[in-house]
Amino acid sequence: MNEINNHAIDVENSTTTNWFRAAAPYIHAHRNSTFVIAIDGETVASESFDSLIHDLALLSSLGIRLVLAYGARPQIEQQCASHHIPVKYHQDLRVTDDASLKIAKSVIGRLRLEIEAKFSFSLPHTPMADARIRCTSGNLVTAQPVGIKDGVDLQHTGKVRRIDKQGIEQQLQQGNLVLLPPLGFSPTGEIFNLSAEAIATKTAIELNADKLIIIGKASPYLGRELTTKQATETLQQVPKQEQHTLSAAIEASSHGVQRVHLLDREIDGALLQELFSRDGAGTLVSPEPFETTRKANIDDVGGILELIRPLEENGTLVKRSLDLLEMEIEHFTVLERDGSIVGCAALYPYVQSNVAELACLAISLNYQDLGRGKRLLAAVEQQAKSAGLMSLYVLTTQTTHWFIEHGFVPAEINDLPVEKLQLYNYQRNSKVLKKAL
């Protein structure tokens, strides 16, 4: 029994250690970053909201500057129903008459107090133990009326006119969490009911935030990653009620917010998974691809060594020293994912023979079978073509079938360029494959 318990402890310790090691780069990268987070009223009302508050407190403790915009649609609807006040919508916007506005102000004010209370909650033996999260709010959002749409007067429903960037920045610099209710104020003192997503989007753009995070009901029609262009092309394919969320992501991404994350409230810990793991738990919208293929530089040497070491140890790749890799780094192309090297390949041209050698093609074990090797091969082939070379050679001991599946054919050792033939390792006995370009 003791052996079983000790084994379980060892597994738990190993899992914890591996998680911290994997999360460490993100913890470091996110420190002093500004995240604007939008949560809808359904999330506020959900059973998982307390856990989300704990996760937000954790982010704050890690030095992340937080702006939180919250919605209140279902709460307002419930109160309107209990007071027999009709609820009307037009183009997914509430028609906020005088009676509805009175309800909205009461509900939104109550929710603000409840959220502030949750951030003040500090019981022992909970993630909030000894947490000191100072919330601040105020007249930080200037609004104007939406007006009349298709002949329908939306009355006290408004849209964001201006965000008090300086006021928010001052609070963030003091270490405070800024709480933005779905209300805005006009220069003439009028109050307007606003969308939490709209407030969060405009705030993220104005602050040039590192991230905009929208937590609600994630669409099953979206994948893990979309560029701004892909999101725009996808917009009309998602259900109408979910288009406004994707539209917010597109707007933020198009105006300088580099990362927009769409998370499902029903996934426990989705916020932490999205921020502290390489693959996340939601949909990422960004101006450029999350994963890019590029030429390697000297700063990539450590990442390449870490990637190829297991393949060198099992004999798949020839061992390369740090010095050799540094000298040959200009030959390498890397596949970078969120700042980490997950694939590499090297191209060695033999110009006099009009051929090139493909070497050190490697993909991280966690990212194989997803077409990344094919993508790297295509990048290297394009480099060889651009250099005017006619064919590509590869020497392999364990991946012959993969290369044959991608257009290579068996060749003879003597077919190698003279310079390469002189370096051929007969003890390793690698097979030679060739592909015409």
C-alpha positions in Angstrom: 0.0 0.0 0.0 2.9 2.4 0.9 4.4 1.7 -2.5 1.2 2.6 -4.3 0.9 5.8 -2.3 4.5 6.7 -2.9 3.9 6.1 -6.6 0.9 8.3 -6.7 2.8 11.0 -4.9 5.7 10.7 -7.4 3.2 11.0 -10.3 1.5 14.0 -8.8 4.9 15.7 -8.1 6.1 15.0 -11.6 2.9 16.4 -13.1 3.1 19.5 -11.0 6.8 20.0 -11.9 6.2 19.5 -15.6 3.2 21.9 -15.5 5.3 24.6 -13.8 8.1 24.2 -16.3 5.8 24.4 -19.2 3.9 27.4 -17.8 7.1 29.3 -16.7 7.7 31.0 -20.1 4.1 32.3 -20.1 4.2 33.4 -16.4 7.3 35.5 -17.3 5.9 36.8 -20.6 2.5 37.9 -19.1 4.0 39.8 -16.2 3.1 43.6 -16.4 0.9 42.8 -19.4 -2.6 44.4 -19.7 -5.5 42.0 -20.2 -9.1 43.3 -20.9 -11.6 40.6 -20.0 -15.3 40.6 -21.0 -17.7 38.3 -19.2 -21.4 38.0 -20.1 -24.3 38.0 -17.6 -24.7 34.2 -18.0 -21.1 33.7 -16.8 -21.8 36.0 -13.8 -24.8 33.9 -12.9 -23.1 30.5 -13.5 -21.9 28.2 -10.7 -18.4 28.5 -12.0 -18.2 32.2 -11.5 -16.5 31.9 -8.1 -13.8 29.7 -9.7 -13.3 32.4 -12.4 -12.9 35.0 -9.7 -10.2 32.9 -8.1 -8.4 32.5 -11.4 -8.6 36.3 -12.0 -7.1 36.9 -8.5 -4.3 34.5 -9.5 -3.6 36.5 -12.6 -3.4 39.7 -10.6 -1.0 38.1 -8.1 1.3 37.2 -11.1 1.6 40.9 -12.0 -1.0 41.0 -14.8 -3.0 44.3 -15.1 -6.7 43.5 -15.4 -9.7 45.4 -16.7 -12.9 43.5 -16.3 -16.1 44.4 -18.1 -19.2 42.5 -17.1 -22.6 42.0 -18.7 -26.1 41.7 -17.0 -28.6 40.8 -19.8 -30.2 37.8 -18.1 -30.3 39.5 -14.7 -32.0 42.6 -16.2 -34.5 40.4 -18.1 -35.4 38.5 -15.0 -36.1 41.7 -13.0 -38.1 43.2 -15.9 -40.2 40.0 -16.0 -40.8 40.1 -12.2 -42.0 43.7 -12.5 -44.1 43.0 -15.6 -42.0 45.3 -17.8 -41.9 44.1 -21.5 -38.5 43.2 -22.8 -37.9 44.3 -26.4 -34.9 43.8 -28.7 -34.1 45.1 -32.1 -31.0 43.8 -34.0 -30.0 42.1 -30.8 -30.0 45.4 -29.0 -32.2 46.1 -26.0 -34.8 48.8 -26.4 -34.1 50.5 -23.1 -37.1 52.6 -22.1 -37.3 54.6 -18.8 -38.6 51.6 -16.9 -36.0 49.2 -18.3 -33.2 51.7 -17.5 -34.3 52.0 -13.9 -34.2 48.2 -13.6 -30.8 48.1 -15.4 -29.2 50.6 -13.1 -30.4 48.7 -10.1 -29.3 45.3 -11.3 -25.9 46.5 -12.7 -25.2 48.3 -9.4 -26.0 45.3 -7.4 -23.8 43.0 -9.5 -20.9 45.5 -9.2 -21.1 45.3 -5.4 -21.4 41.5 -5.5 -18.3 41.2 -7.8 -16.3 43.5 -5.6 -17.4 41.5 -2.6 -16.1 38.3 -4.3 -12.7 39.9 -4.9 -12.6 40.8 -1.2 -13.5 37.3 -0.1 -10.3 35.7 1.5 -11.0 32.4 3.3 -8.1 30.2 4.3 -7.5 27.0 2.3 -8.9 28.6 -0.9 -7.1 30.1 -3.9 -8.2 33.5 -2.5 -6.4 33.1 0.8 -4.6 36.3 1.8 -5.5 37.8 -1.6 -5.7 41.6 -1.7 -7.5 42.6 -4.8 -8.5 46.3 -4.9 -11.3 47.0 -7.4 -12.1 50.4 -8.7 -14.7 51.7 -11.1 -16.2 55.1 -12.0 -17.3 57.2 -14.9 -14.6 55.8 -17.2 -16.9 55.2 -20.2 -18.5 58.0 -22.2 -21.5 57.0 -24.2 -23.9 58.3 -26.8 -27.3 57.0 -27.9 -27.6 54.4 -30.6 -30.6 56.4 -31.8 -33.2 55.1 -34.2 -32.6 52.0 -36.3 -35.1 50.9 -38.9 -37.6 53.2 -37.4 -37.1 51.8 -33.9 -36.0 54.2 -31.2 -33.6 52.3 -28.9 -34.0 55.1 -26.4 -31.5 54.6 -23.5 -29.5 52.0 -25.3 -26.1 53.5 -26.1 -22.7 52.9 -27.8 -19.3 53.7 -26.6 -18.1 57.1 -27.5 -14.9 57.4 -25.5 -12.8 55.4 -23.0 -11.0 57.3 -20.3 -7.6 55.8 -21.0 -5.7 58.0 -18.6 -8.1 57.3 -15.7 -7.8 53.5 -16.3 -4.1 53.6 -16.7 -3.7 55.5 -13.4 -5.7 52.8 -11.6 -3.7 49.9 -13.2 -0.4 51.6 -12.3 -1.6 51.5 -8.7 -2.2 47.7 -8.9 -6.0 48.0 -9.0 -8.3 45.9 -11.0 -10.6 48.1 -13.0 -14.2 47.0 -13.1 -16.3 48.4 -16.0 -20.1 47.9 -15.7 -22.3 47.9 -18.8 -23.3 51.6 -18.4 -21.9 54.7 -20.0 -22.5 58.4 -19.3 -23.0 61.3 -21.8 -21.4 64.7 -21.3 -24.9 66.0 -20.5 -25.3 63.5 -17.6 -27.5 60.9 -19.3 -27.0 57.2 -18.6 -27.0 54.6 -21.3 -27.2 50.8 -21.2 -24.1 49.4 -23.1 -22.8 46.0 -24.2 -20.0 44.6 -22.1 -18.3 43.2 -25.2 -18.4 46.6 -26.9 -16.9 48.3 -23.8 -14.2 45.6 -23.5 -13.3 45.9 -27.2 -13.0 49.7 -27.2 -11.0 49.6 -24.0 -8.6 47.0 -25.3 -8.0 49.0 -28.4 -7.6 52.3 -26.5 -5.2 50.8 -24.0 -3.3 48.9 -26.7 -3.9 45.9 -24.5 -1.8 42.8 -24.8 -5.0 40.6 -24.8 -8.7 40.9 -25.1 -10.4 37.9 -23.6 -14.1 37.3 -24.1 -15.7 34.6 -21.9 -19.2 33.4 -22.8 -20.6 30.6 -24.9 -18.0 29.6 -27.3 -19.0 28.7 -30.8 -18.4 25.1 -32.0 -18.0 26.4 -35.5 -14.6 28.0 -34.7 -11.3 26.2 -34.5 -8.4 26.8 -32.2 -6.8 29.6 -34.2 -8.0 32.2 -36.7 -6.2 35.1 -38.4 -8.2 38.3 -38.6 -8.8 37.5 -42.3 -10.0 34.0 -41.6 -12.3 35.2 -38.9 -13.8 37.8 -41.3 -14.4 35.0 -43.9 -15.9 32.8 -41.2 -18.2 35.4 -39.7 -21.3 34.6 -41.8 -20.9 30.9 -41.1 -21.5 31.1 -37.4 -25.0 31.4 -35.8 -26.3 34.9 -35.8 -26.4 35.1 -32.0 -22.6 34.4 -31.9 -21.6 36.7 -34.7 -21.3 39.8 -32.4 -18.6 38.0 -30.3 -16.6 37.2 -33.4 -17.2 40.7 -34.7 -15.7 42.1 -31.5 -12.7 39.9 -31.9 -12.2 41.0 -35.5 -12.6 44.7 -34.6 -10.0 44.4 -31.8 -7.6 42.4 -33.9 -7.9 44.9 -36.8 -7.1 47.8 -34.5 -3.8 46.6 -32.9 -4.8 44.0 -30.2 -2.4 41.2 -31.0 -4.3 38.4 -29.3 -8.0 38.0 -28.8 -9.2 34.9 -26.9 -12.7 33.5 -27.1 -13.4 31.1 -24.1 -16.3 28.9 -23.1 -17.6 29.6 -19.6 -18.5 25.9 -19.2 -14.9 24.8 -19.4 -13.5 24.8 -15.8 -10.1 26.6 -15.8 -10.3 27.7 -19.4 -8.8 31.0 -18.6 -5.7 29.5 -17.1 -5.4 26.8 -19.7 -5.6 29.4 -22.5 -2.9 31.6 -20.9 -0.4 29.1 -19.5 -0.3 26.3 -22.1 0.9 26.3 -25.6 -2.3 25.0 -27.2 -4.9 26.8 -24.9 -8.5 25.9 -24.5 -10.4 28.4 -26.7 -10.2 30.2 -30.0 -7.4 32.6 -30.7 -7.9 35.4 -33.2 -4.7 37.3 -34.2 -3.6 39.5 -37.1 -0.9 37.0 -38.1 -0.8 33.2 -37.8 -0.1 31.9 -34.4 2.3 29.5 -35.9 4.9 30.7 -38.4 7.7 29.3 -40.6 10.8 31.4 -40.8 14.5 31.4 -41.2 16.4 30.6 -38.0 18.7 32.9 -36.2 21.3 32.6 -33.5 18.7 33.0 -30.8 17.0 29.8 -32.0 20.0 27.5 -31.2 18.8 26.6 -27.8 15.3 25.8 -28.9 16.5 23.7 -31.8 18.9 21.7 -29.6 16.0 21.0 -27.2 13.9 19.8 -30.1 16.4 17.5 -31.7 18.0 16.0 -28.6 15.5 13.1 -28.2 15.8 12.3 -31.9 19.6 12.3 -31.6 19.4 10.0 -28.6 17.3 7.4 -30.4 19.4 7.5 -33.5 16.9 9.2 -35.9 19.2 12.2 -36.3 22.9 12.7 -36.4 24.2 14.4 -33.2 25.1 18.0 -33.6 27.2 20.0 -31.1 26.3 23.4 -29.9 29.2 24.9 -31.8 28.3 23.2 -35.0 24.7 24.3 -34.8 25.8 27.9 -34.2 28.0 27.8 -37.2 25.3 26.3 -39.5 22.3 28.2 -38.1 21.8 30.1 -41.4 21.0 26.8 -43.1 18.0 26.2 -40.7 14.3 27.0 -41.1 12.2 26.8 -38.0 8.5 26.3 -37.2 7.7 28.7 -34.3 4.5 28.4 -32.2 3.9 31.1 -29.6 7.6 31.8 -29.2 8.6 28.1 -29.0 10.4 26.1 -31.7 8.2 23.1 -32.5 9.9 22.1 -35.8 13.1 22.6 -37.8 14.8 21.6 -41.0 18.1 22.5 -42.6 19.0 23.0 -46.3 22.6 22.6 -47.5 23.1 23.6 -51.1 25.7 22.1 -53.4 25.6 24.7 -56.1 28.2 23.1 -58.5 26.1 19.9 -58.5 22.9 21.9 -58.8 21.4 19.9 -55.8 20.8 20.4 -52.1 20.6 18.2 -49.1 17.6 18.3 -46.7 18.8 17.5 -43.2 17.6 17.6 -39.6 13.9 17.6 -40.3 12.3 17.3 -36.9 8.9 18.0 -35.4 8.1 18.1 -31.7 6.5 14.9 -30.4 3.5 16.9 -29.3 2.9 18.3 -32.8 3.4 15.4 -35.2 0.7 14.0 -37.5 -0.8 17.4 -38.1 0.9 18.3 -41.4 3.7 20.4 -39.9 6.5 18.2 -41.4 4.9 18.6 -44.8 4.8 22.4 -44.3 8.5 22.5 -43.4 9.4 20.3 -46.3 7.5 22.7 -48.6 9.3 25.7 -47.2 12.7 24.1 -47.7 11.8 23.0 -51.2 10.8 26.5 -52.1 14.2 27.8 -50.8 16.0 25.3 -53.0 13.9 26.2 -56.1 14.5 29.9 -55.4 18.2 29.2 -55.5 17.9 27.6 -58.9 18.6 24.0 -57.7 17.1 21.1 -59.5 16.8 18.3 -56.9 16.8 17.6 -53.2 18.6 14.7 -51.4 17.9 13.3 -48.0 19.8 10.7 -45.9 17.6 8.8 -43.5 17.7 5.7 -41.3 14.2 5.6 -39.8 11.8 7.8 -41.8 12.2 6.4 -45.3 8.5 5.8 -45.9 7.6 9.3 -44.8 9.9 10.8 -47.4 8.7 8.4 -50.1 5.1 9.4 -49.3 6.1 13.0 -50.0 7.7 12.5 -53.4 11.2 11.2 -52.8 12.5 8.1 -54.6 15.4 5.7 -53.7 18.8 6.7 -55.0 22.3 5.3 -54.7 25.1 6.5 -52.4 27.2 7.4 -55.5 24.5 9.7 -56.7 25.4 12.1 -53.9 27.4 15.2 -54.7 31.1 14.6 -54.4 31.4 16.9 -51.3 28.7 14.9 -49.5 29.9 11.5 -50.6 33.3 12.2 -49.0 31.5 12.7 -45.7 29.1 9.7 -45.9 29.0 7.6 -42.7 29.0 4.0 -43.9 28.7 2.8 -40.3 25.4 4.7 -40.0 24.3 3.2 -43.3 21.7 5.8 -44.1 19.4 5.3 -47.1 19.7 8.0 -49.9 16.5 9.4 -51.3 16.1 12.0 -54.1 13.3 14.3 -55.2 13.2 16.4 -58.4 12.2 20.0 -57.9 
